[in-house]
Amino acid sequence: MNNPVMSEFSSYKSGASEPCPPHFNLARYVLNAAITTPNKTALEVLSAPGQIAEKWSYAALAATVQSTASGLAAEGLEKGDKLVLRLGGTADFPITFLAAITLGAIPVPTSAQLTTPEIDNIIKDLDGVFAVVLDDELSAPTQPVKIIPRQTLGPMRALPPHPFAATFKDDPAYMVYTSGSSGKPKGVVHAHRAVWARRMMWSGWYDLTPDDRMLHAGAFNWTFTLGTGLMDPWAIGATALVYTGPADRHIWSKLAHSHAATLFAAAPGIFRQLLTSERNLSADFSTLRHGLCAGEALPDGVRMLWEDRTGTDIHEALGMSEISTFISSAPGKIRLTGTVGTPQPGRHISIISEGKPTPWSQPGILSVHKDDPGLMLGYYRAGKGPLLPLTGEWFETGDRASLSVDGAVTYLGRADTLITAGGYRVAPEEVEAALMRHEDITVAAVTAIEVKPGTSVLAAFYVGPDEIEVEHLKAYMDTQLAEYKLPRIYTRVDGLPQQANGKLQRRALAQLWKAT
């Protein structure tokens, strides 16, 4: 039951979480279904609608992970060693990730899109990498470090299984690097307990059950896929579906139909793309219970159109590398329009401004209590151990938000994405949300455009019908926002610039304006 800490200040504690056992190994926990349901399908690797390239039972998956751990141990990998993963979108990625954790080593998965200089910087930052597991297709480091070619992973599967290391819940389990959008990427150190803490998402976001078939729209080597698409379904004994065929913006509805997906997880951009299809989405997603969305804010217009076209809901979540998702909507939970959702069961959050909680419903920095079991151990510091920066008892996420007394969180954008136009500081997400409340606008993005040296104005880019007149949009926005938040430029586009994972490339908007 949700019981806010009632005072005049915004602090909300959503019950208590089940404590993680003190002796705990992440890999053993994730693969436990190999003992309880060994013959059940853990993973189907899809090459096309109706075509399964690989099918893994829980018993086969666990055996392969432990045999790969033996192979890595034979290479010299030991407990506490850092192993950088440079692997493409195949099952080798999660298998090697869990194999390293089986040994008590610390895998560091990296994006397939990183360049050689970026990989070199990560290796230098880690200050002591045992080896890099490298796929020939990806950028190789120039730093002097041992390379384990991907081709050597296959023969490891014939080795005897390696026992799971005796690790504790607060031991480092793995690291991920932040995107670096606001500066130098940071190494985020997570404990073994991080995967146990994800149980709060099972009821607080997914409504996940062992009978589910989770289709994730990401590649194997994306951390969103690793957590939501693989480790969580495996931990509860469900079946994960991952597509590895040619890129196709409309493939997901065909896959959901052919492989009876009950849950579908994707970034907002994927849902937007699916809604441009002329296919019968209601028929394609006939087995779907609901969609799951994270990565960036989901426009209400996209949500409502999806519900109209498919007859199912999309449940959104807000999170970050340092804690994964912790605010979300879920089946059976009332979600107010304009809010992201509420804290998942067991979470304790506050809104901080100038070092202290704000009054209810006032904006500030969304913050997580230091005792949250899913919170990182800290940012990596060579030779010094992880550092968890706190403001009092709180970890500040950098997301701007407000919190109502009933726990509803309104997302107001990143503090580091605030833009200056006309001398005012404006959150682009707030302007975008207002524009997308217009019934004809399906997606929008806002940035500052320098129209002459020293003069910047807000510019809005939107996807909508040709017949919308700019003067109409201006009149509409006059009713939504204060004058200083209003765009001065409105540009209709066929689509917005996106990264490979579907996130908006905000920095590319200025070039888009110059090209029109």
C-alpha positions as CSV (number, residue, x, y, z in Angstrom):
1,M,0.0,0.0,0.0
2,N,1.3,3.5,-0.9
3,N,1.9,5.6,2.2
4,P,3.5,9.0,1.6
5,V,5.5,10.6,4.3
6,M,2.9,13.3,5.1
7,S,4.4,16.7,5.7
8,E,4.4,20.0,3.8
9,F,7.4,18.7,1.8
10,S,7.5,16.3,-1.2
11,S,8.7,12.9,0.0
12,Y,6.9,9.7,-1.0
13,K,7.7,6.2,0.2
14,S,5.8,3.5,-1.6
15,G,5.8,0.6,0.9
16,A,8.8,-1.7,1.6
17,S,10.7,-4.0,-0.8
18,E,11.5,-7.6,0.0
19,P,15.1,-7.6,1.2
20,C,17.8,-9.2,-1.0
21,P,19.5,-12.3,0.5
22,P,22.9,-11.4,1.8
23,H,24.7,-14.2,-0.1
24,F,23.7,-13.5,-3.6
25,N,25.0,-14.0,-7.1
26,L,23.2,-12.2,-9.9
27,A,23.9,-14.9,-12.6
28,R,22.7,-17.8,-10.3
29,Y,19.5,-15.9,-9.5
30,V,18.7,-15.0,-13.2
31,L,19.2,-18.6,-14.2
32,N,17.3,-20.3,-11.4
33,A,14.5,-21.5,-13.7
34,A,17.0,-24.0,-15.0
35,I,16.4,-25.9,-11.8
36,T,12.6,-25.3,-11.5
37,T,11.6,-25.5,-15.2
38,P,14.7,-26.8,-17.1
39,N,12.8,-27.7,-20.3
40,K,10.9,-24.5,-20.6
41,T,11.9,-22.1,-23.4
42,A,14.0,-19.3,-22.1
43,L,14.9,-17.6,-25.4
44,E,13.7,-17.5,-29.0
45,V,16.0,-15.7,-31.4
46,L,13.9,-14.5,-34.3
47,S,15.3,-14.1,-37.8
48,A,11.9,-13.2,-39.4
49,P,8.2,-13.5,-38.7
50,G,7.5,-17.1,-38.1
51,Q,11.2,-18.1,-38.2
52,I,13.2,-19.0,-35.1
53,A,16.9,-19.0,-35.7
54,E,17.8,-20.3,-32.1
55,K,15.7,-21.7,-29.3
56,W,17.2,-22.1,-25.9
57,S,15.7,-24.0,-22.9
58,Y,16.6,-22.8,-19.4
59,A,18.7,-25.9,-18.9
60,A,20.7,-25.2,-22.1
61,L,21.1,-21.5,-21.3
62,A,22.4,-22.1,-17.8
63,A,24.8,-24.8,-19.0
64,T,26.2,-22.6,-21.7
65,V,26.7,-19.7,-19.3
66,Q,28.6,-21.9,-16.8
67,S,30.7,-23.5,-19.5
68,T,31.6,-20.1,-21.0
69,A,32.6,-19.1,-17.4
70,S,35.0,-22.1,-17.4
71,G,36.4,-20.8,-20.7
72,L,36.9,-17.3,-19.4
73,A,38.5,-18.7,-16.2
74,A,40.9,-20.7,-18.4
75,E,41.8,-17.4,-20.1
76,G,42.8,-16.1,-16.6
77,L,39.7,-14.1,-15.7
78,E,39.3,-14.0,-11.9
79,K,36.8,-12.6,-9.3
80,G,36.9,-8.8,-9.3
81,D,38.5,-8.5,-12.8
82,K,37.0,-6.1,-15.3
83,L,36.0,-7.6,-18.7
84,V,35.0,-5.1,-21.4
85,L,32.4,-6.6,-23.8
86,R,32.5,-5.5,-27.5
87,L,30.0,-7.9,-28.9
88,G,27.3,-7.5,-31.7
89,G,23.7,-8.3,-31.4
90,T,23.7,-12.0,-30.8
91,A,23.1,-14.3,-27.8
92,D,26.8,-14.3,-27.2
93,F,26.3,-11.0,-25.5
94,P,24.0,-12.0,-22.6
95,I,25.8,-15.4,-22.3
96,T,29.2,-13.8,-21.8
97,F,27.8,-11.1,-19.5
98,L,26.3,-13.7,-17.2
99,A,29.4,-16.0,-17.5
100,A,31.7,-13.2,-16.2
101,I,29.3,-12.6,-13.3
102,T,29.2,-16.3,-12.6
103,L,33.0,-16.0,-11.9
104,G,32.5,-12.9,-9.7
105,A,34.2,-10.8,-12.4
106,I,32.8,-7.5,-13.5
107,P,31.6,-7.3,-17.1
108,V,31.5,-3.8,-18.7
109,P,29.1,-3.9,-21.7
110,T,29.7,-1.2,-24.3
111,S,27.5,0.1,-27.2
112,A,28.2,-1.3,-30.6
113,Q,28.2,2.2,-32.0
114,L,31.2,3.5,-30.0
115,T,34.3,4.6,-31.9
116,T,37.9,3.5,-31.2
117,P,38.7,6.7,-29.4
118,E,35.6,6.3,-27.2
119,I,36.6,2.7,-26.4
120,D,40.1,3.8,-25.6
121,N,38.8,6.4,-23.2
122,I,36.7,3.8,-21.3
123,I,39.7,1.5,-21.0
124,K,41.9,4.3,-19.7
125,D,39.2,5.3,-17.3
126,L,38.8,1.8,-15.9
127,D,42.5,1.8,-15.1
128,G,43.1,-2.0,-15.2
129,V,41.1,-4.0,-17.7
130,F,41.7,-7.8,-17.7
131,A,40.6,-8.2,-21.4
132,V,38.2,-7.0,-24.1
133,V,35.9,-9.6,-25.6
134,L,35.8,-8.4,-29.2
135,D,33.6,-9.0,-32.2
136,D,35.5,-8.5,-35.4
137,E,32.7,-6.2,-36.7
138,L,33.1,-3.6,-33.9
139,S,35.7,-1.0,-33.2
140,A,38.8,-2.4,-31.5
141,P,40.8,-0.5,-28.9
142,T,44.4,0.7,-29.5
143,Q,45.1,0.6,-25.8
144,P,47.5,-2.3,-24.8
145,V,45.0,-4.8,-23.5
146,K,44.3,-8.5,-23.9
147,I,41.8,-9.4,-26.7
148,I,39.5,-12.4,-26.5
149,P,38.1,-12.8,-30.0
150,R,34.5,-13.7,-30.2
151,Q,35.3,-16.8,-32.3
152,T,36.9,-18.4,-29.1
153,L,33.5,-18.2,-27.2
154,G,32.0,-21.1,-29.2
155,P,34.5,-23.8,-28.2
156,M,34.1,-22.8,-24.6
157,R,30.6,-24.2,-24.6
158,A,32.0,-27.7,-24.6
159,L,33.8,-27.2,-21.3
160,P,32.5,-28.5,-17.9
161,P,30.3,-26.0,-16.0
162,H,31.9,-23.6,-13.6
163,P,30.3,-23.2,-10.2
164,F,28.8,-19.8,-9.3
165,A,31.1,-17.6,-7.2
166,A,30.3,-17.0,-3.6
167,T,29.4,-13.3,-3.8
168,F,27.5,-10.9,-1.6
169,K,24.6,-8.7,-2.5
170,D,26.7,-5.5,-2.2
171,D,29.7,-6.8,-4.2
172,P,30.2,-5.1,-7.6
173,A,28.5,-7.2,-10.3
174,Y,28.8,-5.1,-13.5
175,M,29.4,-1.6,-14.9
176,V,27.7,0.5,-17.6
177,Y,28.8,3.8,-19.0
178,T,26.5,6.7,-19.2
179,S,25.9,8.2,-22.6
180,G,27.9,11.3,-21.9
181,S,25.3,13.6,-23.3
182,S,26.2,16.3,-20.8
183,G,29.9,15.7,-20.5
184,K,32.4,12.9,-20.0
185,P,30.8,9.4,-19.8
186,K,30.8,8.0,-16.2
187,G,31.3,4.4,-15.2
188,V,28.2,3.3,-13.1
189,V,29.0,0.4,-10.8
190,H,26.1,-1.8,-9.9
191,A,25.9,-4.5,-7.2
192,H,24.6,-8.0,-7.5
193,R,21.4,-6.8,-5.6
194,A,20.5,-4.6,-8.6
195,V,18.8,-7.5,-10.3
196,W,16.9,-8.4,-7.2
197,A,15.7,-4.8,-6.9
198,R,14.2,-5.2,-10.4
199,R,11.5,-7.3,-8.8
200,M,9.8,-4.0,-7.9
201,M,9.2,-3.5,-11.6
202,W,7.3,-6.8,-11.9
203,S,4.2,-5.4,-10.3
204,G,5.1,-1.7,-10.5
205,W,5.5,-1.7,-14.3
206,Y,5.4,-5.0,-16.2
207,D,2.7,-7.0,-14.5
208,L,5.2,-9.8,-15.4
209,T,4.3,-13.5,-15.0
210,P,6.0,-16.8,-15.8
211,D,3.5,-17.3,-18.7
212,D,4.6,-14.1,-20.5
213,R,6.3,-14.0,-23.9
214,M,8.3,-10.7,-23.8
215,L,9.2,-9.2,-27.2
216,H,11.8,-6.5,-26.9
217,A,12.5,-4.1,-29.8
218,G,16.1,-3.6,-28.9
219,A,19.2,-5.5,-29.9
220,F,20.9,-8.0,-27.6
221,N,23.7,-5.6,-26.8
222,W,21.5,-2.8,-25.6
223,T,21.3,-2.5,-21.8
224,F,17.5,-1.8,-22.0
225,T,17.1,-5.2,-23.7
226,L,19.5,-6.9,-21.3
227,G,17.4,-5.9,-18.3
228,T,13.8,-5.6,-19.5
229,G,14.0,-8.0,-22.4
230,L,16.2,-10.8,-20.9
231,M,17.1,-10.8,-17.3
232,D,13.7,-9.9,-15.9
233,P,11.8,-12.5,-17.9
234,W,14.5,-15.1,-17.1
235,A,14.4,-14.3,-13.4
236,I,10.7,-15.0,-13.2
237,G,10.8,-18.0,-15.6
238,A,9.1,-16.4,-18.7
239,T,10.2,-16.5,-22.4
240,A,12.2,-13.8,-24.1
241,L,11.9,-13.0,-27.8
242,V,14.7,-11.1,-29.5
243,Y,14.8,-10.2,-33.2
244,T,18.1,-10.3,-35.1
245,G,17.0,-9.9,-38.7
246,P,17.2,-7.0,-41.1
247,A,16.1,-3.6,-39.9
248,D,12.4,-2.9,-40.6
249,R,10.4,-0.2,-38.9
250,H,7.2,-2.2,-39.2
251,I,8.5,-5.7,-38.4
252,W,7.5,-5.6,-34.8
253,S,3.7,-6.0,-35.4
254,K,4.4,-9.0,-37.7
255,L,6.7,-10.6,-35.1
256,A,4.2,-10.0,-32.3
257,H,1.5,-11.7,-34.3
258,S,3.7,-14.7,-35.5
259,H,5.2,-15.4,-32.1
260,A,2.3,-14.7,-29.8
261,A,4.0,-11.9,-27.8
262,T,2.1,-11.0,-24.6
263,L,4.3,-8.0,-23.7
264,F,6.1,-5.6,-26.1
265,A,8.9,-3.3,-24.9
266,A,10.3,-0.5,-27.0
267,A,11.4,3.2,-27.0
268,P,8.8,5.8,-27.9
269,G,10.1,6.1,-31.5
270,I,9.3,2.5,-32.2
271,F,5.7,3.0,-31.2
272,R,5.5,6.1,-33.3
273,Q,6.8,4.2,-36.3
274,L,4.4,1.3,-35.9
275,L,1.5,3.8,-35.9
276,T,2.4,4.9,-39.4
277,S,1.7,1.4,-40.7
278,E,-1.5,0.6,-42.6
279,R,-1.6,-2.9,-41.1
280,N,-4.4,-4.0,-38.7
281,L,-2.5,-3.5,-35.5
282,S,-5.4,-4.8,-33.4
283,A,-5.1,-8.1,-35.2
284,D,-1.3,-8.1,-35.2
285,F,-1.2,-7.5,-31.4
286,S,-4.1,-9.8,-30.6
287,T,-2.2,-11.7,-28.0
288,L,-0.6,-8.6,-26.4
289,R,-1.6,-7.7,-22.8
290,H,0.1,-4.3,-23.0
291,G,3.1,-2.4,-24.2
292,L,6.1,-1.1,-22.1
293,C,7.9,2.1,-23.0
294,A,11.0,3.7,-21.6
295,G,14.1,5.7,-22.8
296,E,12.4,9.1,-23.2
297,A,9.0,10.7,-22.6
298,L,6.1,9.1,-24.4
299,P,3.7,11.7,-25.9
300,D,0.1,11.4,-24.7
301,G,-1.0,11.6,-28.4
302,V,1.1,8.5,-29.3
303,R,-0.3,6.6,-26.2
304,M,-3.9,7.4,-27.1
305,L,-3.5,6.6,-30.8
306,W,-1.9,3.2,-29.8
307,E,-4.7,2.4,-27.5
308,D,-7.2,3.3,-30.2
309,R,-5.4,1.2,-32.9
310,T,-4.6,-1.9,-30.8
311,G,-7.1,-1.9,-27.9
312,T,-4.1,-2.2,-25.4
313,D,-2.4,0.2,-23.1
314,I,1.2,1.4,-23.1
315,H,2.8,1.6,-19.6
316,E,5.6,4.1,-19.4
317,A,8.6,4.1,-17.1
318,L,11.2,6.7,-16.1
319,G,14.7,5.7,-15.1
320,M,18.4,6.1,-15.7
321,S,21.6,4.1,-15.8
322,E,22.2,4.7,-12.1
323,I,19.0,2.9,-10.9
324,S,17.1,1.6,-14.0
325,T,13.4,2.4,-14.0
326,F,11.8,3.4,-10.7
327,I,8.8,5.5,-11.6
328,S,6.1,3.9,-13.8
329,S,2.5,3.3,-14.7
330,A,1.2,-0.2,-14.6
331,P,-2.0,-2.2,-15.1
332,G,-4.5,-1.5,-12.4
333,K,-2.9,1.8,-11.4
334,I,-4.6,5.1,-12.2
335,R,-2.4,7.3,-14.3
336,L,-3.2,11.0,-14.6
337,T,-2.7,12.6,-18.1
338,G,0.6,14.4,-18.2
339,T,2.2,12.3,-15.5
340,V,4.8,9.5,-15.9
341,G,3.3,7.4,-13.1
342,T,4.1,6.7,-9.5
343,P,7.0,5.2,-7.6
344,Q,7.2,1.4,-7.8
345,P,6.4,-0.6,-4.7
346,G,9.4,-0.3,-2.3
347,R,10.7,3.0,-3.8
348,H,11.3,6.2,-1.7
349,I,11.6,9.4,-3.7
350,S,11.6,13.2,-3.1
351,I,11.9,16.4,-5.1
352,I,14.9,18.4,-4.1
353,S,15.7,22.1,-4.6
354,E,18.6,23.9,-3.1
355,G,19.5,20.9,-1.0
356,K,16.1,20.2,0.6
357,P,12.7,18.8,-0.4
358,T,10.3,21.2,-2.2
359,P,6.7,21.8,-1.1
360,W,4.2,19.4,-2.8
361,S,3.7,19.9,-6.5
362,Q,6.6,22.3,-6.8
363,P,9.4,21.6,-9.4
364,G,12.8,20.5,-8.4
365,I,15.3,17.6,-9.0
366,L,13.8,14.1,-8.8
367,S,15.8,12.3,-6.1
368,V,16.1,8.7,-4.8
369,H,16.7,7.7,-1.2
370,K,20.2,6.3,-0.6
371,D,18.8,3.0,0.7
372,D,17.0,2.1,-2.5
373,P,18.3,-1.5,-3.3
374,G,18.4,-0.7,-7.0
375,L,20.6,2.3,-6.7
376,M,24.2,2.0,-8.0
377,L,27.1,1.5,-5.7
378,G,28.5,4.7,-7.2
379,Y,30.5,6.1,-10.0
380,Y,33.8,4.3,-10.8
381,R,37.0,5.9,-9.5
382,A,40.2,4.2,-10.3
383,G,41.8,2.7,-7.2
384,K,39.4,4.3,-4.8
385,G,36.2,2.3,-5.1
386,P,32.8,3.7,-6.3
387,L,31.5,7.1,-5.1
388,L,27.8,7.7,-4.5
389,P,27.2,11.4,-4.5
390,L,24.4,12.4,-2.1
391,T,22.6,15.5,-1.0
392,G,21.9,14.5,2.6
393,E,20.1,11.1,2.2
394,W,19.2,11.6,-1.4
395,F,20.7,10.8,-4.8
396,E,19.8,13.5,-7.3
397,T,18.9,12.1,-10.7
398,G,19.3,15.3,-12.7
399,D,15.6,15.0,-13.9
400,R,13.3,17.9,-13.2
401,A,9.9,16.9,-11.9
402,S,7.1,17.6,-9.5
403,L,5.4,15.3,-7.1
404,S,1.8,15.3,-5.9
405,V,0.6,14.1,-2.5
406,D,-0.8,10.9,-4.1
407,G,2.6,10.0,-5.6
408,A,2.0,11.1,-9.2
409,V,5.2,12.3,-10.8
410,T,5.2,14.9,-13.6
411,Y,8.4,14.8,-15.7
412,L,9.7,18.3,-16.6
413,G,12.8,17.3,-18.5
414,R,16.5,17.0,-17.8
415,A,18.1,19.8,-15.8
416,D,21.0,19.8,-18.3
417,T,18.6,20.2,-21.3
418,L,17.2,23.5,-20.2
419,I,17.7,26.0,-23.1
420,T,18.0,29.8,-23.1
421,A,16.0,31.8,-25.5
422,G,15.1,35.5,-25.2
423,G,16.9,35.6,-21.8
424,Y,14.7,32.9,-20.3
425,R,15.5,29.3,-19.2
426,V,13.0,26.9,-20.7
427,A,12.6,23.1,-20.5
428,P,12.0,21.9,-24.1
429,E,10.1,18.9,-22.9
430,E,7.4,21.2,-21.3
431,V,6.9,23.0,-24.6
432,E,6.9,19.7,-26.6
433,A,4.2,18.2,-24.3
434,A,2.0,21.3,-24.8
435,L,2.3,21.1,-28.5
436,M,1.5,17.4,-28.6
437,R,-1.7,18.0,-26.7
438,H,-3.0,19.4,-30.0
439,E,-5.2,16.7,-31.6
440,D,-3.4,16.9,-35.0
441,I,0.2,16.8,-33.7
442,T,1.7,13.2,-33.4
443,V,5.2,14.1,-32.4
444,A,7.2,17.4,-31.7
445,A,10.6,18.6,-30.7
446,V,11.8,22.0,-29.5
447,T,15.2,23.6,-29.5
448,A,16.8,27.1,-29.5
449,I,17.8,28.4,-32.9
450,E,20.3,31.3,-33.3
451,V,18.6,33.5,-35.9
452,K,21.3,36.1,-35.7
453,P,24.6,36.5,-33.7
454,G,23.7,36.6,-30.0
455,T,19.9,36.2,-30.6
456,S,18.2,32.8,-30.1
457,V,14.6,31.9,-30.2
458,L,12.6,28.8,-29.5
459,A,11.8,26.7,-32.6
460,A,9.3,23.9,-32.8
461,F,9.4,21.0,-35.2
462,Y,6.3,18.8,-35.6
463,V,4.8,15.9,-37.5
464,G,1.2,16.6,-38.6
465,P,-1.0,17.2,-41.6
466,D,-0.1,19.8,-44.2
467,E,-3.3,21.8,-43.7
468,I,-2.4,22.9,-40.2
469,E,-1.6,26.6,-40.4
470,V,1.2,28.1,-38.3
471,E,-1.1,30.9,-37.1
472,H,-3.5,28.3,-35.8
473,L,-0.7,26.6,-33.9
474,K,0.5,29.9,-32.4
475,A,-3.0,30.7,-31.2
476,Y,-3.4,27.3,-29.7
477,M,0.0,27.5,-27.9
478,D,-1.0,30.9,-26.5
479,T,-3.6,29.1,-24.5
480,Q,-1.1,26.5,-23.2
481,L,2.0,28.3,-22.0
482,A,3.4,31.6,-20.7
483,E,4.6,33.9,-23.5
484,Y,8.3,33.4,-22.8
485,K,7.9,29.6,-23.4
486,L,6.2,30.0,-26.8
487,P,8.1,29.0,-29.9
488,R,8.7,31.8,-32.5
489,I,9.4,29.3,-35.3
490,Y,7.2,26.4,-36.4
491,T,8.4,23.9,-38.9
492,R,6.4,20.9,-40.2
493,V,8.6,17.9,-41.0
494,D,8.0,14.3,-42.1
495,G,10.0,12.9,-39.2
496,L,12.4,13.9,-36.5
497,P,16.1,13.0,-36.4
498,Q,16.6,10.0,-34.2
499,Q,19.4,7.8,-32.8
500,A,19.5,4.1,-33.6
501,N,17.6,3.4,-30.3
502,G,14.7,5.7,-31.3
503,K,15.7,8.6,-29.0
504,L,15.5,12.1,-30.4
505,Q,18.7,13.7,-31.7
506,R,18.0,17.2,-30.4
507,R,21.3,18.6,-31.5
508,A,20.4,17.8,-35.1
509,L,17.3,20.1,-35.1
510,A,19.2,23.3,-35.9
511,Q,20.6,21.7,-39.0
512,L,17.1,20.5,-39.9
513,W,15.9,24.1,-39.7
514,K,18.8,25.4,-41.8
515,A,17.9,22.8,-44.5
516,T,14.2,23.8,-44.8
